[in-house]
Amino acid sequence: MPDKLVVPPSEHNVRVRMIDSTSRFTIRAECFFQPSEPDQYFQVPNTSYLIEHEPSGRKIMFDLGVRKDYWNLPKVMLHRLSLDIIKDVRADFDLPSILTGSGVALEEICK
């Protein structure tokens, strides 16, 4: 592995901002680690990413996090949350609230 990250020169750079979506999942450890203790869980944060191309002013989102009212998700997603894998879901804020509270207008993000 190199000692430092070398970014090649380019005329097409973007700025990436990681956003704490405030959502957390408490997930069964055996889904990620083997071996694991029976009934061992760990808490996983869910992050989102705002990608900005400053010269053009274009912005896109990668991963919108979990809705604050996650119980209103589509049935297929609720089914996944109801499996024995996820013990708890918490989301304190919706991503649109986080973005607008940070001065990013939702209309600026490409659809």
PyMOL commands that set and color helices and strands:
alter all, ss='L'
color gray80, all
select helices_A, chain A and resi 29-31+70-72+75-82+95-101+106-108
alter helices_A, ss='H'
color red, helices_A
select strands_A, chain A and resi 15-28+41-53+58-62+86-91
alter strands_A, ss='S'
color yellow, strands_A
deselect
rebuild
show_as cartoon
